[in-house]
């Protein structure tokens, strides 16, 4: 089961892969986000709703996943998605050491 836990992170602790100066953590308590658990789906839906509320005021939102101690290890995958193309909470399931960015870039 996963949980969204917001922790304040010191600027010196922000992983090198992230560009924005503000950072919170989402911690999978006891496992990883999967699409087969009601509790995980609830967390993903909550995150999806939050993103839809703040996207009007954000140019982009970054996500990066890594186990503790591996935050600055090389990326294994990079994904970019436009806010308008985010249509399902299940699109927020990202892999270990994946950099995922949601952006307003509509000029592509």
Buried (B, 14 or more C-beta within 10 A) or exposed (E): BBBBEEEEBEEEEBBEBBEEEEBEEBEBEEEBBEEEBEEBBBBBBEBBEEBEEEBEEBEBBBBBBBEEEEBEBEEEEEEEBBBEEBEEBEBBBBEEBBBBBBBBEEEE
